[in-house]
Amino acid sequence: MMRKFGLMLFVLLPMLVFSQAKSVKIAVMKYNGGGDWYSNPTSVPNLITFCNDNLKTDIDPEPGTVEPGSPDLFNYAYVDLTGHGNVFFSDSEAANLRLYLESGGFLQISDNYGIDPFIRREMKKVFPELDFIELPFDHPIYHQKYQFPDGLPKIHEHDGKPAQGFGLIYKGRLVCFYNYECDLGDGWEDRSVHNDPEDVRQKALQMGANIISYVFNQ
């Protein structure tokens, strides 16, 4: 009996620790390949502050940094990935990331201009059977506290292309949201970084808050 109880305690302990945690934690993904995963350092902290102030969430103000192959990945409800260049997942990293997403995790990807061919290639390692699909404008992610009837707001101009929101849907659940030709992450940064008009920053932060709200309420 004591042996069975010990096993049950071992299984339940992580759940108990999580339930007693002071706040939910989210993270930035540190990946290999040479891309600048560390770009936009003020983005996620600013998004957290905006969500805690306007959605009344209880997110730890200090985002974590996590690698795709780390067991720590499962400590985060939401992970943000961005950059301008190459992204590379090893087979074991891709498998771990898939398990995380299958288990209820969420990955948000910002095209910081230049990441597109690499992230599409690497996410195929994670879900070979899935393709990114453009989400319709009536998708709930655009209609949380803030309304975006025309889909993603355009934050920064690149090649004259429209902003598009793509998703990977696994067994009916959106597990990855990819904002393309939009630069949400740039819009979340301190205003002094890009000197964006305040109304543009607000649109970026509001759309980010919608993503967080969608993830937390799935």
ChimeraX attribute file (.defattr): number of C-alpha atoms within 10 A of each C-alpha:
attribute: neighborCount
match mode: 1-to-1
recipient: residues
	/A:1	6
	/A:2	7
	/A:3	8
	/A:4	9
	/A:5	10
	/A:6	11
	/A:7	12
	/A:8	11
	/A:9	13
	/A:10	11
	/A:11	11
	/A:12	11
	/A:13	12
	/A:14	12
	/A:15	12
	/A:16	11
	/A:17	10
	/A:18	12
	/A:19	11
	/A:20	9
	/A:21	11
	/A:22	11
	/A:23	13
	/A:24	18
	/A:25	19
	/A:26	26
	/A:27	23
	/A:28	23
	/A:29	21
	/A:30	19
	/A:31	23
	/A:32	15
	/A:33	13
	/A:34	12
	/A:35	19
	/A:36	18
	/A:37	21
	/A:38	15
	/A:39	15
	/A:40	19
	/A:41	15
	/A:42	16
	/A:43	19
	/A:44	24
	/A:45	21
	/A:46	18
	/A:47	23
	/A:48	26
	/A:49	19
	/A:50	19
	/A:51	21
	/A:52	16
	/A:53	11
	/A:54	12
	/A:55	15
	/A:56	10
	/A:57	18
	/A:58	15
	/A:59	17
	/A:60	18
	/A:61	17
	/A:62	13
	/A:63	18
	/A:64	18
	/A:65	16
	/A:66	21
	/A:67	18
	/A:68	22
	/A:69	20
	/A:70	12
	/A:71	12
	/A:72	12
	/A:73	24
	/A:74	18
	/A:75	17
	/A:76	19
	/A:77	19
	/A:78	24
	/A:79	24
	/A:80	23
	/A:81	22
	/A:82	29
	/A:83	24
	/A:84	18
	/A:85	19
	/A:86	19
	/A:87	25
	/A:88	18
	/A:89	21
	/A:90	16
	/A:91	13
	/A:92	13
	/A:93	18
	/A:94	20
	/A:95	16
	/A:96	20
	/A:97	27
	/A:98	19
	/A:99	15
	/A:100	22
	/A:101	21
	/A:102	14
	/A:103	11
	/A:104	15
	/A:105	21
	/A:106	24
	/A:107	23
	/A:108	20
	/A:109	26
	/A:110	24
	/A:111	22
	/A:112	25
	/A:113	18
	/A:114	15
	/A:115	20
	/A:116	21
	/A:117	11
	/A:118	16
	/A:119	23
	/A:120	14
	/A:121	14
	/A:122	18
	/A:123	21
	/A:124	14
	/A:125	20
	/A:126	21
	/A:127	16
	/A:128	10
	/A:129	8
	/A:130	14
	/A:131	14
	/A:132	16
	/A:133	14
	/A:134	14
	/A:135	20
	/A:136	15
	/A:137	16
	/A:138	13
	/A:139	12
	/A:140	14
	/A:141	27
	/A:142	24
	/A:143	18
	/A:144	18
	/A:145	15
	/A:146	14
	/A:147	16
	/A:148	20
	/A:149	13
	/A:150	10
	/A:151	19
	/A:152	24
	/A:153	22
	/A:154	19
	/A:155	21
	/A:156	19
	/A:157	13
	/A:158	14
	/A:159	8
	/A:160	8
	/A:161	11
	/A:162	14
	/A:163	20
	/A:164	19
	/A:165	24
	/A:166	19
	/A:167	21
	/A:168	21
	/A:169	16
	/A:170	14
	/A:171	8
	/A:172	7
	/A:173	13
	/A:174	21
	/A:175	22
	/A:176	22
	/A:177	23
	/A:178	25
	/A:179	23
	/A:180	22
	/A:181	26
	/A:182	26
	/A:183	24
	/A:184	30
	/A:185	29
	/A:186	25
	/A:187	29
	/A:188	30
	/A:189	23
	/A:190	17
	/A:191	14
	/A:192	7
	/A:193	12
	/A:194	12
	/A:195	11
	/A:196	18
	/A:197	11
	/A:198	11
	/A:199	9
	/A:200	17
	/A:201	22
	/A:202	15
	/A:203	21
	/A:204	25
	/A:205	25
	/A:206	25
	/A:207	26
	/A:208	25
	/A:209	24
	/A:210	23
	/A:211	21
	/A:212	23
	/A:213	18
	/A:214	17
	/A:215	18
	/A:216	13
	/A:217	8
	/A:218	8
